[in-house]
Amino acid sequence: MAWPVGQILEEVKILETEVKQFKLELMKICWYMRGSVSIDEIYTMGPEDREICATLIKENIETTKKSGLPFF
């Protein structure tokens, strides 16, 4: 089954958007981890490890909000 060119281009745009979003999420993890995880390390992490990092970040943000300490 062959797709028409227009449909292929549309799918490519969708995939490019997903890749950009994924990269942004990885960069955010690196930023929030304050250098304890490099971009190379984050790219090699599996989905479960990235999810754990994201959970840790979310918990730390909530703790910071509750404590009133500066976050940035």
N, C-alpha and C positions, 0 to 999 in steps of 0.2 A: 504494500500500500504506500503510495507516494503522497506527500503533502504538497499543496500548492505553495509557491514561493512566498506569498503573503502570509500564510499560516506559519511557515517556518520562521520568517522574520519576526512575527509576533511572539512566537515561542522563545526566540533568542532574546528579545527584549525582556520578557518575563524572567528568564534565567539570569540575565545580566543584573536585573534589579535584586533578585534573590542573593546573588553573589555579593553585591555591594552591601546588602543588609547584613549578611553573614560576616563580612570583613569588618563592618562597623561594630558589630557585637564583640568580635575578637579584640578589636582595638580598645573598646570600652573596658573589657576585662583587664587588659594590660594596664590601662590608665588607673583604674580603681585599685589594682594590686600594687600600685606605686613602685613599679620596677621589679617586684619580686618574681614576675613572670615575663619573659621576653616574648616578642611576637613569634619568634621561631618555636618557642616552647608551646605557645598557645595553639599554633597550627598543628602540632603533633598530638595534642590532647584529644582524647576521644570525647564523644558527646556527653557521656556521663560525668567525666571530670570537669568539662566546661559548665555543666549544669550545677555541679557542686560549687564551683567558683562563683557562679552567678547568685546562688543562694547565700553564700557567705557574704558577698558584697551587699546584697539586699538587707541581710541581718545587720551588718555593720552600719549601713545608712540609717536604718531605723533606730539603732542604739544611739547613734550620734544625734539624731533628731530629738530623742527623748532626753538625752543628757544635756542638750543645749551647747555642747562643745562645737567649735568650728570644724567643718568638714574639709574645706578646701585649703 
